């Protein structure tokens, strides 16, 4: 397959998220992003919002066996870097996003849509270097957005690298929205771990600190060169959660499935993804035609859960 053909395939996979099947393989590490409706500040930091999101992230990660490596919740979107050992990321995301929307809406007295349509993104990270780069991007996000001069001062939910491999953070079940006699636990522990490709948590922490510190320094230098100041914690906390940015949003951009700095590794990854889509669509046509013994490619998710189709083993 030529590089041009791969590029065209990548564009299809990036922009046709509603129709292209998503491959969900066990052991994949992802950068997960979700944005609020019309970029509203519905996740504006507050003790209650922080507790709601942290508690539900802890509950969802434990329920669906998701390993959490980094997270940052800004006022109008959130980022997670997670590993999915058992190929259950879609179920984790549905549970987590649904309850965050309902619980935060209840705390704000809202009933309307919370998340922006088609704003969910799960980008597979191909190499350990890509995992470090995206985790650093997540942690430096409050600084890159011009909100605080250092991410450690962000008043919202933010994962400190020092917590990786340390004692889990305990979240009590919030009193708002959640029933005292409900099925969710009274408290939940959110553990921050190193990705499986790093045998030494300290090595991952060191790489992550170096990378995100560099991103912060660059963002501060760019702000100083442009004569811009940071919003600061106090002004962030005074912002109405029912407000939204005055700037215009870039629309209809690509929604990539994979991230990889290395050109040849990226081409290899895209080749596998294109092959999966081709195999999936051929199997789907055969299955719909009633052919017996159709085997879908490894990583098939929705049709496997809803109809129990046979799938190839993961290699």
N, C-alpha and C positions, 0 to 999 in steps of 0.2 A: 504494500500500500504506500503510495507516494505521500510526501509531507503535505501537499495541497489537499489530497483526499482526506487526510487526517484532520487538517484544519477545518475543512467543511463539515466533517463529522462532529468535531468538537463544537462548532457553532450550532449544529442541530441539537446536540445533547445539552448545550448551555441554555438555549432559548425555548426548547420544546418540552419543558419539564412536565406539562400536563399530559403528554402522550408518550414520551419516551419512558420505558420501564426503568426503574431504579434497581441496580444490583446491590444487594445487601449481603456482604460476606462476613463471616465471623472473624474477629480479630482486627477489623479495620479501625483506624483512628480518624476522627472527623473534626473539622471546624464546623460547628452548628451555629446558625444565626437565625434570629426571628425579630421582626420589626413591628412596632405598634402601628395601628391604623393612622394613616395620614401623618406619620412621624410625630404623633402626639406624645406628650411627656407623661404618659400613663404609668410609667415605671419610675417616675421621679423618686429619688431616694427619700426614704422615711423609715423610722424604726419598724413600722408595721409592714411596709412593702418589702423591706430587706428580709424580715422574718418569714413572710409568706413565700417568697421566691427561694430562699435558702432552705426552708423546711421542705418544700415540694421537690426541690432538686435532690435533697437527701433521700426522701421517700422514694422518688422515681428511680434514682440510681440503684438503690437497694432492691427494689421490686424487679427491675429488669436487668440486673447484673451489668450495669454500666460503670466503667471506671472513669472518674473525673480527674482531669489533669490541670485545667485552668478555667476560670470563668470571670466574666465582668458584666454587670448589669448597668447599662447607662439609662438615661431618662426615657429614651424612645426605642431602644433595642437591647438585645442581649447576645452575648457570645459565649459558647462553651467549646472546650476542646476535650473530647471524650474518646474512649476506646470501647468498642462493642464486641465483647468476646463471644457472645452467643447469637449474633445477628438479630437483635431485637430493637434496634434503634428506632424504627418507625413507631413501635408500640410505646417505647419510652417517651418519644417526642409528643405523641398524641396525648398521653396521660399528663405529662408535665405541662404542655402548652394549654391544654383545656382547663386544668385546675388553676393555673396561674391567672388565666383570663377571668375565670369566674370569681376567684377569691379577690383579686385586685379590683375588679369591677365592683364587687359588693362593698369593698372598703371605701370606694369613691362615690358610691351611690349611683353607679351607671348600670345600664342594661344593654347597651349597644355593643356592636362588634369591637373586639379588643385588638386582635392582630390584623395587620394589613394582608389582604388576599395575596396569595402566591409569594409571600415574603419569607417562607421557610427555606432555608438553604442548609444542605449537609454536604460539605466538600471533603472528599476522601484525601488524606494526606499520605503521599507515596513513600516518603523516606523519613528517617529520624531528623534530618536537617529541616525538612518541611514542617515537622511537628514542632520543633523548637521555634522556627520562624513564625508560625501562626499563633502559637501560645504567647510569644513575645508581643505579637500584634494585638492580641486580646488584652494583655496586661497594660500595654502602653496606650490603649484606646482613649482613656479619659484625657491624657495629655495631648495626643494627636488631634483630638476634637476641640482643643482650646479651652477645656473646662477647668483643669487644675494643673499646677506646675509640676507636680509629681503624682503618679498614680496612687501612691500610698495615702494620699490625702483625699482620695475620692470617697465621698460619704455613702455611696451605694455599695452593693455587694461586689466584692473584689477579692480574688484569691491571691494571697501572698505566697511567693515561692518558698518561704521558710516553712509553710505548712505542708509541703510535699513530703510525705513519709512520716509526718509528725502525728500527734494525737488528733483524732477526728474532731470536728466542730459540732457541738450539739445544738440543735434547734428545737425549742418547745413548740408544740402545736399552737398556732395563733388562735386567739379567742374569737376573732371576727370570722364569719362565714363557716368555720369548721364546727361540727357538732361535737359536744363533749362525749357523747355515747356513739360516735361514728366509728367506721372501720379503720380509719387512719390512726397511727400510733400517737401516743401522747408526746413523744419526742423522737427525733431522728438524728442520726449521726452522719455528717457529710465528711467523707474521707477523701483527701487529696493525695493521689499516688502518681508515681512516675509512669510514663508509657511503658508497655511491655518490652519495647525494643531497647530500653535502658535498664541494664541489670543493677546499676548503682544510682539510687535516687539523688545522691549528692552531685553526681556528674550532670544529671539533667538539671538540677537546681542551678548549678554554676553556669551552664550554658544559657539557661533561660534568663538569669539575672544579667549576664553580659549582653545578651541580645536586646532585651527590652530596655535596659538602661541606655543603650545606644540609640534606640528609637526615641526615647524620651528626650535625650540630649539634642537630637536632631530637630525634634518638634519645638523645643524651647528656642533653639538657634533661629529657626525659621520664623517663629513668632516675634523674636526680638528684631530680626532684620526687617520684618514687615510692620514694625511699630504696633503690634497687637499685644494686648494683655490677656491674661487668663480670667475666665469668669469668676472663679473662686468658689469655695464651699458654701459660703453664706448666701451668695446670690443663687447658686444652684438650689439650695434648700428653700429659698423664697419663691422659686418658680412655681406657677400653678400646674398641678398635674393634668389639668384640662387644657393647657396651652399647647402650642406647637411652634416650631421654628418659623421665622419669617422668610428664610431662604427657600428657594425652589428645589425640589427633589429631581435628580436625574432619573428618568423613567426608561423602561424597556432596555435595560442593560443586560449583559450576559449573566447567566446563572450557572457557573461552572460546576462540574461534578467532581473534578480532581484538581489538586494543586501540587505542583512539582517544579522545583527550581532547575533541576537537571534536564536539559533538552531531550537527551536520548531516553532517559527514564520516563519522561513525560510522554514521548512518542510511544514507547512500549506500553505504558499504562492505558493510553487512549486506544491503542490497537486492541487490547484485551476488552476494553469497554465497548468498542464498536462491534467486536465479535460477539460479545454477550447480547447486545441489542439485536443483532442479526439472527442469532440462534434462538433468542426468545420469541421473536416475531414469527419465525418459521414454525416453531413448536406450537405457538398459539393458533396459527392458521390450521395446522394439522389437528390439534385438539378440538377446535371448533367444528371441524369437518367430521368429527367422530372417529378419528383413527385410534386404534387401540395401541397401548404401550408407548405413548408419546412421553419423552423425557425432556423436561425443561432444563436449561443450563443452571449451573450452580450460582446461587445468589438470587434466584427468583424468590420474590417475597409475597406479594399480595395474593396472586392466584394460587400459590401454595397453601396459604392460610385459609382462604375462602373456599377452595375447591379440592384441596388435598392432592394436587397433581404430583407426579413423581419428578424428582429433581436429581441432577447429577451430583456426585459427591464433590466437595471442595478439594482442590488440589493442594 
